[in-house]
Amino acid sequence: MSTATSAGRALPGDPPGGRRAIAVWGIGVSVYFVAVIFRTSLGVAGLDAADRFHVNASALSTFSILQLLVYAGMQIPVGLLVDRLGTKRVLGLGVVLFTAGQLGFAFSPSYGMALASRALLGCGDAMTFISVLRLGTRWFPARRGPMVAQLAGLVGMAGNLVSTLVLARLLHGIGWTAAFAGSALAGVVVFVLLLLFLKDHPEGHEPEPLPHQGAAYVRRQIAMSWREPGTRLGLWVHFTTQFPAMVFLLLWGMPFLVEAQGLSRATAGTLLTLVVLSNMVVGLVYGQIIARHHAARLPLALGTVGATALLWATTLAYPGEHAPMWLLVVLCTVLGACGPASMIGFDFARPANPAERQGTASGITNMGGFVASMTTLFAVGVLLDATGDDYSVAFSSVFVLQAVGLSQILRLRKRAASRERERLVASRVETVHVPV
């Protein structure tokens, strides 16, 4: 006989994991790695883009807003596609779209063409992370879920590191077109690897085929996922934790550090790199803690929100003309915890939904942080134009969204915990009757 929890011993029917799982999952996560390089490439090119297309702060923020609008809007459709079509097909389509978007951005002669290219990139990017999460649940035991998700996020941040360190230097070394077009070759490489080696699931662990049920299937998947308090709590955790670092890295960090804090581009780039490195370290720590202590999920998320708010408030309210370097270093280090904290949202949604709804539930959860990021990107751009580039006022919009998200987390936490306990008891009852 066997008894287990999602964070403990193996469940009946769990995938075996092992080297083959690592190899296949590694191909999938390499696609996500390249997608993040393309997604964050504008973060190191924001000032160059403003000069190239002759746009102000609001128009510049529209690049990232449109990209994230497409990304967020695609999350539920992508989740449904992954549940029905499998990982390989959806990832393959995503690679084609985000590579085409990166190439289009390289050769765009006008602001309008560049916007269309970023929208195409956002559409392809939207297909990657949910697919990688689904790939992890199909190839690894359930108890490995938190660590696998954090590792996926860590690899994504490594992609951010590449855009910060490598693409930024290429941009200022060989120019706009060559840098963006050359980086698009990475999309071709991962597409070939995906076609040759990626499999949706190990042999003997094929999911049960789902009959085609059209719109009724779609409505049921979304409704049943949303009905679970754990899915909604996951969305709000993702919403509240991810966006401060996303906004900083995706667009406004470099202008804030250079124009408001008087740093050189090289020094600002180093601080952006610190955010990424902190993210990678914290991701490993959070993954280990949650895998061993499931109850630590909410304290870690709330602690990250509190620390982020405190450091932003201290930086923006600093009485001097510029915040001291030590404070900026601490701010960037704390911002590095936002990405790992946002991954905790999936650790609430995952146990709340059965395998056949994992893609849909992940899509709903993943919308949270990107909706918050999109809203803040827009607010910062508008407030900068309205106040004559007053970054203290513009970045105060962070606190508004944190307050909204925090209120929802506190409202849902008890219901989600109660429902999760019910599912755990039910799974234990079923498990004792399964021979091993």
C-alpha positions as CSV (number, residue, x, y, z in Angstrom):
1,M,0.0,0.0,0.0
2,S,1.0,3.6,-0.5
3,T,0.0,6.9,0.9
4,A,1.2,10.3,-0.3
5,T,0.7,14.0,-0.6
6,S,1.5,16.2,-3.5
7,A,4.6,17.4,-1.6
8,G,5.6,14.1,-0.2
9,R,6.1,10.5,-1.5
10,A,5.2,9.4,-5.1
11,L,1.6,9.3,-6.0
12,P,0.1,6.3,-8.0
13,G,0.6,6.9,-11.7
14,D,3.3,9.5,-11.1
15,P,5.8,9.9,-14.0
16,P,9.2,8.4,-13.2
17,G,11.4,11.4,-13.7
18,G,15.0,10.6,-14.2
19,R,17.6,11.6,-16.9
20,R,15.2,11.2,-19.8
21,A,12.8,13.6,-18.1
22,I,15.5,16.1,-17.5
23,A,16.7,15.9,-21.1
24,V,13.2,16.4,-22.6
25,W,12.2,19.1,-20.1
26,G,15.6,20.8,-20.9
27,I,14.6,21.2,-24.5
28,G,11.3,22.7,-23.5
29,V,12.8,25.1,-21.1
30,S,15.4,26.1,-23.7
31,V,12.5,27.4,-25.8
32,Y,11.3,29.4,-22.8
33,F,14.9,30.7,-22.3
34,V,15.0,32.1,-25.8
35,A,11.5,33.6,-25.5
36,V,12.6,35.5,-22.4
37,I,15.7,36.8,-24.2
38,F,13.4,38.2,-26.9
39,R,10.8,39.4,-24.4
40,T,13.3,41.4,-22.3
41,S,15.4,42.7,-25.2
42,L,13.5,46.0,-25.1
43,G,14.5,46.5,-21.5
44,V,18.1,47.2,-22.6
45,A,17.1,49.0,-25.7
46,G,14.4,51.3,-24.4
47,L,16.4,54.5,-24.7
48,D,17.7,53.4,-28.1
49,A,14.1,52.7,-29.2
50,A,13.0,56.1,-28.1
51,D,15.7,57.7,-30.3
52,R,15.2,55.3,-33.2
53,F,11.4,55.8,-33.5
54,H,11.3,59.4,-32.1
55,V,8.8,58.7,-29.4
56,N,8.1,60.0,-25.8
57,A,7.7,58.0,-22.6
58,S,4.0,57.1,-23.1
59,A,4.7,55.8,-26.7
60,L,7.7,53.9,-25.5
61,S,5.7,52.2,-22.8
62,T,3.2,51.1,-25.5
63,F,5.8,48.7,-26.8
64,S,5.8,46.7,-23.6
65,I,2.1,47.3,-22.8
66,L,1.0,45.9,-26.2
67,Q,3.4,42.9,-25.8
68,L,2.0,42.1,-22.4
69,L,-1.6,42.8,-23.4
70,V,-1.2,40.1,-26.1
71,Y,0.6,37.8,-23.7
72,A,-2.0,38.1,-20.9
73,G,-4.9,37.8,-23.4
74,M,-3.4,34.6,-24.8
75,Q,-3.0,32.8,-21.4
76,I,-6.4,31.1,-21.2
77,P,-6.5,30.2,-24.9
78,V,-3.0,28.8,-24.7
79,G,-3.9,26.8,-21.5
80,L,-6.8,25.3,-23.4
81,L,-4.6,24.5,-26.4
82,V,-2.0,22.8,-24.3
83,D,-4.6,20.7,-22.5
84,R,-6.1,19.6,-25.9
85,L,-3.1,19.6,-28.3
86,G,-0.1,18.8,-26.1
87,T,3.1,20.7,-25.4
88,K,5.1,20.0,-28.6
89,R,2.6,21.5,-31.0
90,V,1.9,24.6,-28.9
91,L,5.6,25.2,-28.2
92,G,6.5,24.8,-31.9
93,L,3.9,27.4,-32.9
94,G,5.2,29.7,-30.2
95,V,8.8,29.5,-31.5
96,V,7.7,30.4,-35.0
97,L,5.7,33.4,-33.8
98,F,8.3,34.9,-31.4
99,T,11.2,34.4,-33.8
100,A,9.2,36.1,-36.6
101,G,8.4,38.9,-34.1
102,Q,12.1,39.4,-33.2
103,L,13.1,39.5,-36.8
104,G,10.3,42.0,-37.6
105,F,11.5,44.2,-34.8
106,A,15.0,44.2,-36.2
107,F,14.0,45.5,-39.6
108,S,11.0,47.7,-38.6
109,P,11.3,51.0,-40.4
110,S,8.6,52.7,-38.4
111,Y,7.0,52.8,-35.0
112,G,3.8,51.1,-36.2
113,M,5.7,48.2,-37.7
114,A,7.7,47.8,-34.6
115,L,4.5,47.7,-32.5
116,A,3.1,44.9,-34.7
117,S,6.4,43.0,-34.3
118,R,6.3,43.2,-30.5
119,A,2.6,42.0,-30.6
120,L,3.6,39.0,-32.7
121,L,6.5,38.3,-30.3
122,G,4.1,38.5,-27.3
123,C,1.8,36.0,-28.9
124,G,4.6,33.5,-29.4
125,D,6.0,34.2,-25.9
126,A,2.6,33.5,-24.4
127,M,2.8,29.9,-25.6
128,T,6.0,29.0,-23.8
129,F,5.8,29.1,-20.0
130,I,2.5,27.3,-19.6
131,S,3.7,24.6,-22.0
132,V,6.9,24.2,-20.0
133,L,4.9,23.8,-16.8
134,R,2.7,21.2,-18.4
135,L,5.8,19.4,-19.6
136,G,7.1,19.3,-16.1
137,T,3.9,17.8,-14.7
138,R,4.0,15.1,-17.4
139,W,7.6,14.1,-16.9
140,F,8.3,14.5,-13.2
141,P,6.6,13.2,-10.0
142,A,4.1,15.6,-8.4
143,R,6.4,16.1,-5.3
144,R,8.9,17.7,-7.7
145,G,6.4,20.3,-8.9
146,P,7.5,23.3,-6.9
147,M,11.2,22.8,-7.6
148,V,10.6,22.2,-11.3
149,A,8.5,25.3,-11.6
150,Q,11.2,27.4,-9.8
151,L,13.9,26.0,-12.0
152,A,11.9,26.9,-15.1
153,G,11.6,30.5,-13.7
154,L,15.4,30.5,-13.0
155,V,16.2,29.5,-16.6
156,G,13.9,32.3,-17.7
157,M,15.9,34.7,-15.6
158,A,19.0,33.4,-17.2
159,G,17.5,34.5,-20.5
160,N,17.0,37.9,-19.0
161,L,20.7,37.9,-17.9
162,V,21.7,37.2,-21.5
163,S,19.7,40.1,-22.8
164,T,21.1,42.4,-20.1
165,L,24.8,41.4,-20.6
166,V,25.1,40.1,-24.2
167,L,22.4,41.8,-26.2
168,A,23.0,45.2,-24.6
169,R,26.7,45.0,-25.7
170,L,25.8,43.8,-29.2
171,L,23.3,46.6,-29.6
172,H,25.9,49.2,-28.9
173,G,28.6,47.3,-30.8
174,I,27.1,46.2,-34.1
175,G,23.9,48.2,-34.1
176,W,20.1,47.7,-33.8
177,T,19.4,45.6,-36.9
178,A,22.3,43.2,-36.6
179,A,21.8,42.7,-32.9
180,F,18.1,41.9,-33.1
181,A,18.3,39.9,-36.3
182,G,21.3,37.9,-35.0
183,S,19.6,37.0,-31.8
184,A,16.6,35.6,-33.8
185,L,18.9,32.7,-34.9
186,A,18.5,31.3,-31.4
187,G,14.8,30.7,-32.2
188,V,15.8,28.6,-35.2
189,V,18.1,26.5,-33.1
190,V,15.5,25.7,-30.4
191,F,12.9,25.0,-33.1
192,V,15.1,22.3,-34.6
193,L,15.8,20.7,-31.2
194,L,12.1,20.8,-30.4
195,L,11.1,19.0,-33.6
196,L,13.7,16.3,-33.3
197,F,13.7,15.4,-29.6
198,L,10.8,16.8,-27.6
199,K,8.0,14.4,-26.5
200,D,4.8,15.4,-24.6
201,H,5.0,12.5,-22.1
202,P,6.9,9.4,-21.2
203,E,5.8,6.0,-22.6
204,G,3.0,4.5,-20.5
205,H,1.9,7.8,-19.2
206,E,-0.3,9.0,-22.0
207,P,-3.2,11.2,-20.9
208,E,-6.7,9.9,-21.6
209,P,-8.0,11.3,-24.9
210,L,-10.5,14.0,-24.5
211,P,-13.5,14.0,-26.9
212,H,-14.0,17.2,-28.9
213,Q,-16.8,19.1,-27.3
214,G,-16.3,22.6,-28.9
215,A,-17.4,25.6,-27.0
216,A,-19.0,23.6,-24.2
217,Y,-15.6,22.1,-23.4
218,V,-13.9,25.5,-23.3
219,R,-16.5,27.0,-21.0
220,R,-16.4,24.0,-18.7
221,Q,-12.6,24.0,-18.5
222,I,-12.5,27.7,-17.7
223,A,-15.4,27.6,-15.3
224,M,-14.2,24.6,-13.3
225,S,-10.7,26.0,-13.0
226,W,-12.0,29.4,-11.9
227,R,-14.4,27.8,-9.4
228,E,-11.4,26.5,-7.4
229,P,-10.3,29.1,-4.8
230,G,-6.7,27.8,-5.3
231,T,-6.7,29.0,-8.9
232,R,-8.0,32.5,-7.9
233,L,-5.5,32.7,-5.1
234,G,-2.7,31.7,-7.4
235,L,-3.7,34.4,-9.9
236,W,-3.7,37.1,-7.2
237,V,-0.3,35.9,-5.7
238,H,1.1,36.1,-9.2
239,F,-0.5,39.5,-9.7
240,T,0.9,41.0,-6.5
241,T,4.4,39.6,-6.6
242,Q,5.6,39.6,-10.1
243,F,5.0,43.1,-11.5
244,P,7.5,45.3,-9.6
245,A,10.5,43.5,-11.0
246,M,8.9,42.9,-14.4
247,V,8.3,46.6,-14.9
248,F,11.8,47.4,-13.8
249,L,13.5,44.9,-16.0
250,L,11.2,45.1,-19.0
251,L,11.3,48.8,-19.6
252,W,11.6,51.4,-16.8
253,G,14.6,50.2,-14.8
254,M,17.2,51.6,-17.1
255,P,15.6,55.0,-17.6
256,F,15.0,55.3,-13.8
257,L,18.6,54.5,-12.9
258,V,20.1,56.7,-15.6
259,E,17.8,59.7,-15.7
260,A,16.5,59.8,-12.1
261,Q,19.5,58.5,-10.2
262,G,22.2,59.9,-12.4
263,L,24.0,56.6,-13.1
264,S,25.9,55.7,-16.2
265,R,24.4,53.1,-18.5
266,A,27.1,50.6,-17.5
267,T,26.4,51.0,-13.8
268,A,22.6,50.8,-14.4
269,G,23.2,47.6,-16.5
270,T,25.1,46.1,-13.6
271,L,22.2,46.8,-11.2
272,L,19.8,45.2,-13.7
273,T,22.1,42.2,-13.7
274,L,21.9,42.1,-9.9
275,V,18.1,41.8,-10.1
276,V,18.5,38.8,-12.4
277,L,21.2,37.1,-10.3
278,S,19.2,37.7,-7.1
279,N,16.2,36.1,-8.8
280,M,18.2,33.0,-9.7
281,V,19.5,32.5,-6.2
282,V,16.2,33.2,-4.5
283,G,14.4,30.9,-6.9
284,L,16.5,28.0,-5.8
285,V,16.0,28.8,-2.1
286,Y,12.2,29.3,-2.4
287,G,11.9,26.1,-4.4
288,Q,13.7,24.0,-1.7
289,I,11.7,25.6,1.1
290,I,8.3,25.0,-0.5
291,A,9.2,21.5,-1.5
292,R,9.9,20.7,2.1
293,H,7.5,23.0,3.9
294,H,4.3,23.5,1.9
295,A,2.9,25.8,4.5
296,A,5.6,28.3,3.7
297,R,4.0,29.3,0.4
298,L,1.9,32.2,1.6
299,P,4.4,33.6,4.2
300,L,7.1,33.7,1.5
301,A,4.8,35.5,-1.0
302,L,3.5,38.0,1.6
303,G,7.0,38.6,2.9
304,T,8.3,39.4,-0.6
305,V,5.4,41.9,-1.2
306,G,6.2,43.6,2.1
307,A,9.9,43.8,1.5
308,T,9.4,45.1,-2.0
309,A,7.0,47.9,-0.9
310,L,9.3,48.9,1.9
311,L,12.4,49.2,-0.3
312,W,10.5,51.1,-3.1
313,A,9.1,53.5,-0.5
314,T,12.5,54.1,1.0
315,T,14.1,54.7,-2.4
316,L,11.4,57.0,-3.7
317,A,11.2,59.0,-0.5
318,Y,15.0,59.4,0.0
319,P,15.6,63.1,0.9
320,G,18.7,63.5,-1.2
321,E,18.9,64.3,-4.9
322,H,19.8,60.7,-5.7
323,A,19.4,57.5,-3.6
324,P,22.8,56.2,-2.3
325,M,24.3,53.2,-4.2
326,W,23.8,50.9,-1.2
327,L,20.1,51.5,-1.2
328,L,19.8,50.9,-4.9
329,V,21.8,47.7,-4.5
330,V,19.4,46.5,-1.7
331,L,16.4,47.5,-3.8
332,C,17.6,45.5,-6.8
333,T,18.4,42.5,-4.6
334,V,14.9,42.5,-3.1
335,L,13.3,43.0,-6.6
336,G,15.1,39.7,-7.5
337,A,12.7,37.9,-5.1
338,C,9.6,39.0,-7.1
339,G,10.0,36.4,-9.8
340,P,10.4,33.4,-7.5
341,A,7.5,34.7,-5.3
342,S,5.3,34.9,-8.4
343,M,6.0,31.2,-9.1
344,I,4.3,30.4,-5.7
345,G,1.0,31.2,-7.4
346,F,1.3,28.1,-9.5
347,D,1.8,26.1,-6.3
348,F,-1.6,27.1,-5.2
349,A,-3.3,26.4,-8.6
350,R,-1.6,23.1,-9.3
351,P,-3.0,21.0,-6.4
352,A,-6.4,22.7,-6.8
353,N,-6.9,21.2,-10.3
354,P,-6.7,17.7,-11.9
355,A,-4.2,16.9,-14.6
356,E,-6.6,17.6,-17.5
357,R,-7.1,21.2,-16.3
358,Q,-3.5,22.0,-15.5
359,G,-2.9,24.1,-18.6
360,T,-6.1,26.1,-18.2
361,A,-5.5,26.7,-14.5
362,S,-1.9,27.7,-15.2
363,G,-3.1,30.1,-17.9
364,I,-5.5,31.8,-15.5
365,T,-2.8,32.1,-12.9
366,N,-0.2,33.4,-15.3
367,M,-2.5,36.2,-16.4
368,G,-2.2,37.9,-13.0
369,G,1.4,39.2,-13.0
370,F,1.2,40.3,-16.6
371,V,-2.0,42.2,-16.2
372,A,-0.4,44.0,-13.3
373,S,2.8,44.6,-15.2
374,M,0.9,46.0,-18.2
375,T,-1.2,48.3,-16.0
376,T,1.9,49.6,-14.2
377,L,3.9,50.1,-17.4
378,F,1.1,52.3,-18.7
379,A,0.7,54.2,-15.5
380,V,4.4,55.0,-15.2
381,G,4.6,56.2,-18.8
382,V,1.5,58.4,-18.4
383,L,2.6,59.8,-15.0
384,L,6.1,60.6,-16.3
385,D,4.7,62.6,-19.2
386,A,2.2,64.3,-16.9
387,T,4.7,65.3,-14.2
388,G,7.7,66.2,-16.3
389,D,9.6,62.9,-15.6
390,D,9.0,62.8,-11.9
391,Y,9.9,59.1,-11.2
392,S,8.9,59.3,-7.6
393,V,5.3,60.0,-8.5
394,A,5.3,57.6,-11.4
395,F,6.6,54.6,-9.5
396,S,4.2,55.2,-6.6
397,S,1.6,53.4,-8.8
398,V,3.4,50.2,-7.6
399,F,1.8,50.6,-4.2
400,V,-1.7,50.9,-5.6
401,L,-1.6,47.6,-7.4
402,Q,0.1,45.9,-4.4
403,A,-2.7,47.0,-2.2
404,V,-5.3,45.6,-4.6
405,G,-3.6,42.3,-4.9
406,L,-2.9,42.0,-1.2
407,S,-6.6,42.5,-0.3
408,Q,-7.6,39.7,-2.6
409,I,-4.9,37.3,-1.3
410,L,-6.1,37.9,2.3
411,R,-9.8,37.4,1.2
412,L,-9.1,34.0,-0.5
413,R,-6.4,32.4,1.6
414,K,-8.7,30.6,4.1
415,R,-11.1,29.2,1.4
416,A,-8.2,28.0,-0.7
417,A,-6.5,26.3,2.3
418,S,-9.8,24.6,3.3
419,R,-10.4,23.3,-0.2
420,E,-6.8,22.0,-0.6
421,R,-7.2,20.1,2.7
422,E,-10.4,18.5,1.4
423,R,-8.7,17.4,-1.8
424,L,-5.7,16.0,0.1
425,V,-7.9,13.9,2.3
426,A,-9.8,12.6,-0.7
427,S,-6.5,11.7,-2.5
428,R,-5.3,9.8,0.6
429,V,-8.6,7.8,0.8
430,E,-8.2,6.8,-2.9
431,T,-4.5,6.0,-2.5
432,V,-4.9,3.4,0.2
433,H,-6.9,1.3,-2.2
434,V,-4.2,1.4,-4.9
435,P,-1.9,-1.6,-4.9
436,V,1.8,-1.0,-5.6
